[in-house]
Amino acid sequence: MAKPNDGKYLTTIAWENDGVKLIDQTKLPESLEYIICKNHLDIADAIKKLAIRGAPAIGVAAAMGLALCANNSTCSNKVKMMEELELAYDVLLKTRPTAINLKWGLDRVFEEAKKYDEVDDIRKHVILQAIKMSHDDVTTNKLLGRFGSDLINDGEVVMTHCNAGALATVSYGTALGVIRSVMESGKKISVIATETRPVMQGSRLTAFELVHDGIDVSLIPDTAVGYLMANKMIDKVVVGADRILKSGHVFNKIGTYQVALLAKAHNIPFYVAAPLSTFDMHNNEEDIVIEERSVDEVVRIGEKRIAPTGVRIFNPAFDVTSPELIAGIITEKGVIYPPFESNLKPLFESTNNKV
Ligand code: MRU
């Protein structure tokens, strides 16, 4: 797989030989297998079944999906090709509702397509744009990782929830990018990963990639967070985000809110690490759809049913953490501190950062 990083860390997704190669995360941690997507429907399917997941990763996947659509198109004029791209855009956008990176990735590629008149130019430039986005993702993660690294001291124990690592991005990660950057700076730290029921991104993915990189990690049940915090076993919390509003409200994996509340109660700094592509400066909390996933994720562990038939199930995949619980938001432009509403504004004033 073409590696947009230095090859040291897992690469989750890459454009390769007119296709998109991605790690099949449904197979982890048992085996590291890849899926080759040949068209945008393959990509949509991979996103829906969580073969690829994590906000920045699905943003790049969707961008590459649109690029595949253009690459496969046999249209001979721009109008027809834009119609095809619009249909693919809608299919990809509908795969998951909460992470804004998905729309961000699609918009970037769609806007690129609009700039050219000839179909060959559209094809060429949307592919280049999607590949560039995958490379930029790694650069961004390394930048934000370095800013985050300054917040963590030698010898500290850092908790994370879900997976905001190489597997949730193209490579390196956001929250785990901070961890990797701390390690690269020579400080020694250890990580506590929550299991993250019901899909187990913490145990299946975070523990996997940290073990893969030789980073000290311990796994705990989600229900042990309060116990560890009360017993002073955690110094800092760093999580990722699926969408951050201008008010500083953070949408992230279900359970994040509980972790943030507990961190506040125990005076443990709670940080969010996310690129600017995760910010939604337009919508309000009530506009955002929290994805509800299949009840099967809750009633089964593997093949085994763990709840009686007939029980009512509620399975929201994300929750909202309010700004007063957050010590800082780590971005590629630096760490943003409260009050978020006024401190975030300058980041989005230049046209380059319009989201
Ligand atoms: O349902 P998932 O696995 O896509 O949820 C992922 C998360 O909630 C991550 O914490 C978030 O996308 C940040 S990834 C850098």
Residues whose N, C-alpha, C, O or C-beta is under 5 A from the ligand:
A	BS01	MRU	R53 G54 A55 P56 H161 C162 N163 A164 G165 A168 T174 Q201 G240 A241 D242 N252 K253
